[in-house]
Amino acid sequence: MGNQSYNNVLVGTDLFDDAGVVKISEDLALVTTVDFFPPVVDDPYDFGAIAAANSLSDLYSMGAKPISALNIVGFPEKGIERTVLNEILRGGLDIAKSAGMPIVGGHTLKAPEPFYGLSITGSVRPDRILTNANAQKGDILFLTKPLGTGLITTAAKNGKADEPIVQHAIKIMKELNKEASEAVSLVCPEDPNYNCAVTDITGYGLLGHLLEMLAASGSSAIINYSKIPLMPGVNELARLDLFPGGSRSNLQNSEGEVVWDGSFEQYEKLIISDAQTSGGLLISIRADLASKLEQEMTKRKQSFAVIGEVVKREKWLAKIIKS
């Protein structure tokens, strides 16, 4: 698809995809993305690592390999020791190293509260780009990380989440989507008439990013709520209604596009709408390739769950059922 009359823009802002893609040659396209946010956890090292993993996720959802990154930092002039900033940057650097990506510079601003993230450049073959716009009737939907980070981090800020639950969520947020991305890229066929559809689950929650994928693809989907993986403690915290404001907005914004087929509690609707940080990949893949993808995921010790299927376009974009 073109953008702003530049014929070399392969993916732009048209479909709210995860990163931009510009064609350089017949064999090379550059993928660029940027993301940053204020702390979601108390430990500065963990915050830096989570922010870096979250930034890389956009790249992996496009099937790209990272080339280099720039730090984007905001930090108060007074009131917080510089050792905190050092730890944030150390966390980001360690995640970048695990991705095989150098951080080659960056920019720092004075800010009333810290923020951190990365601007990343990656590479992909122009004919192997993964976008959110290729979900087709009959596809199987995979999710690679459990839900609950928005709920758990908000509960932690309010002193309502037990430490083991918080630490488990931090561990998952720091995990890269590298293995899942490589598995999808390997399994998806080199077919000009078909490619897998992929997006990462971040601020709009599973439901919001699913709806974006379906709208871009001209398809609908049936999701089995019972198959969606959740982090430990999510159901208990959800019943206490400790969701962040973004999760509530996500659910409200889905009205008119979602059919809830069955008896759903409000907290269950909010769980599937929960605003995630450094969430997993949502993958739409042809049914005949699903078992091969499962094998590749298992080989890489990548967690996953099959949560639904893509159907022809209906009046609704998504139907949520319970089995």
N, C-alpha and C positions, 0 to 999 in steps of 0.2 A: 504494500500500500504506500502511496506517496504522502507527502506532508509539506505544506507551505511551498509548493511548486519545486521542491528539490527531488529530483528523480532518484537520487541515491538513498533517500530515507526509506528504509524497508519497514520499520515499525516506529510510529510517532505517537502523537497524543490522541489519535482517532478513537481507539478502543480502550483507553485507560489500562494499557498493558503495564508490565512490571518494570520495563526498561526500554530505552530507545536503541534502535539499531540502524547504523549507517553503513552502506556497502562501500568498500574500498576497492575491491577487485572481484573477479569471478570466484575466487576461492576464499576471500576474507571479508568479514564484516566486523565492525567495532560495536560493542554493546556498552552503553553508559548508563549509570544510575547514581542516585544520591539519596541518602537517608540519614537523619539524625533526630535525637529526641532527648528530653531530660531524664534523669535517673529513674529507673523502674524498680531498682533494688538498692539496699543501703550500702553494700560493699562496693567501693569504687572499682576494684579490679573486675569483679563480676559484671558491673555495669558496662565497662569498656568492652569486655568480651561479648556480652549480649548484643550491644549496639553494632559491633563489627560483624557478628554472625547474621544479624538482621539485615544489614546492608548487603552482604554477600548473597543473601537469599534471593533478591531480585535478579541477580545475575544467573544463579543456578536455575531459576524458573524459566529462563530463556534458552537453556541448553548451552550456555557459554562458559568459557574458562577464564578465570581472572588473570589480568596482566599486571595491573598496578593500582594503587589507591592513594588518595590524599585524605589526611585527617581533617575533619571539620569540628572545631572546638569552641565552646563558649565557657567562660569561667569568670567568677567574680573577682574584682580587683582586691577586695578585702573580705575577711570573715571566714574563709576556708583555706586551710594550709595547702601549700603547693604540692605536698606529698600526695594529696588526694588526686590532683591532676596527673601526677606521675603514674599513679596506680591505674587510673582510667586509661591512659595511653599504653601502659604495659599490657593491660587486658586486651585492648584492641590489637596490639602488635602480635601477641601470642596467637590469637585467632587467625590473623593474616598469615602468620608463618605456617599454621596448620593447613591453610588453603594454598600454600605455595605462592603467595602474593606479596611482593614488597610494598611497603608504604614509603613513598618517595618524597613526601612533603605534606603541606597542608596550610591551614589558616586558622588563627585564633582570634576571637573577639572577646571584649569585655561584656559580660552578661550578668544580670541579677541572680541567675541560677545556672548551674552547669548544664551543658548539653554536649553530646558527642555523637559522631557518626562518621561515615566514610563516603567519599565520592570515588566510584570504582569504574575502571575501564576493563573490558574483557573482549574476547574474540570468539567468533563462531563462523562456521561456513554459512554462506547466505542461503543454501538449500537445506540447512539443518536447524534453522531457528525454531524454537518452541514458543508459541504464543498462546494467548487465552482464547483464540477465536476459531479453534478447530474441533470443538466437541461435536460429535455426530451421532445420530440415532444408532443405538446398539452398543455404544461405547460403555465400558465399565469405569466407574469412578473410584480412585484410590486416594487415601489420605495418609500422610507419612508421619505425622506427629499428633499426639493427643491434644485435646483442647483444655483450656483453663488458665492460661497465663494472666489474662487481664483480671479475672476474678481473684486469683491467688495473690497476685502482687498488690491489688487493692486491699484485700483482706489483711495482708501482712502490714501494710502501712497503718491499718487501724488496730493492729495487735490482735487480730482474730484468727490468724492462721498458725498452726503448729510449725515449728522449725523444720522437721523432716519433710513436710509438705512443700514448704518454701524452697528448701534446698533441692528437692527433686525437680521442681519447676525450673529453677535456675540451671540445673544440669541440662535439661531438655532445651532451654532457650539458647544455651551455648553450643549446642550441637549444630554442625553445618548440614546443609541440604546437598552437599557435594555428591555423596554416594547415590542418593535417590536420583539426582539429575543425570549422573553418568549412566545409571541403569535405564532410565527412560530413553536417553539419547542412543543407547546401544540397541534397544529393542524396537524403537519406532522405525518403520521401513523408509528407505530412500525412495519415496514415491511422490512424484509431483502433484498427485491428486489427493494425497492424504498425509497428515502429520498428527501427532498427538497434541492435545491441548494441555497446557500446564499453567498454573499460577501459584504464588505462595500466599499463605494465610497470615495476614498481618492485621492492620487496624480495623478493617471492615468485617472481621470475623469470618468464619467459614461460610455463613449464609451470604454475606455481602459479596465476598469474592466469587462464590459459586454463581450468584446472580449476574455478576459482571461477565463471567465466562459464558454463561448461557445466552445473555443478550448479545454478546459479540459473535457467538456462534450461530445464532438463529435457531436454537434448540431449547428443549426443556429437560428436566431431570426429576427422577423419583429418588429420594434419599431415605434410607432406613435409619431412623434416629437411634435405634437399639444397637446398630453396628458402629456408631461413631465412638472412637476411643477417647476417654477422658482421663485426666491426671488424677492421682489419688487426692481425695478430699474435696473434689469439685462439687459433687452432689450435696454434701453437707454444708459447704460454704454458700452454695447457690440458694439453699433453703433459707439462709440467713439474709439473703438479698444484699450481698456485698459487691455487686457488680459496679464497674466504673461507668461513668456517664456515656462513654463511647459505645458500650455494649447496648445500652438502652436506645441510643440514637440509631444504631445499626438495625435493631428490631423494628423500630418505628419506620425507618426508611424502606423496609421490605414490604410494607403493607400494600396489598393489591397485586403483588407478584408471587405470593406464596400461599399454598393451600396446606393447612394443617389437618391431615386426615387421621383422626383419632382423638383420644383424650390427652391433651398436653397441658401441663402446669405452666404458669408464666415463667417460672425459673428455668424450665427446660427450653423454652423458646429463647430465653436470654443466654443459655449455655451455647447454643448453636450460633448465636449472634455475638458472642463474647469477643471483644477487641483483643487480638493476640499480638504478642511481640515475639519476633523470630519464630513464627509458627512453621508448620510443615508445608509440603507441596500437595496441592490438589491436582490429580492427574486423570485425564480422560483418555482412554486407550481402547482400541478395537478389541472386541470380545475374544477374537481368535489369538490375540497377542497377550491376553491377561495372564495366562499361566506362565509364559516366558518372563514377563515382568516380575511376577512373584518369585520365580527362581533367581533372577538377578538380584532382587532386593534381599532375599534370604542369603545368597552368597556373600553379599556385602554387609550382612548383619544389620540391615536397615529395617526398622519397624514400619509396618504399614497395616492398613485395614481397607477392605472393600466396603464402601458405604452406600453405593447406589448405582444407577445406570442412567444414561442419556436416552431420551425419547424424542419423538417428533415434537415440533413446536406446538404448544397448547396455548390457551388463553392465559394460563399461569406459566411462570418460569420454573418454579420448583414446587413439588409436592413432597411433604415430609410425612412419613408413615412410621408406625411402630409394628414390629413383628412379635 
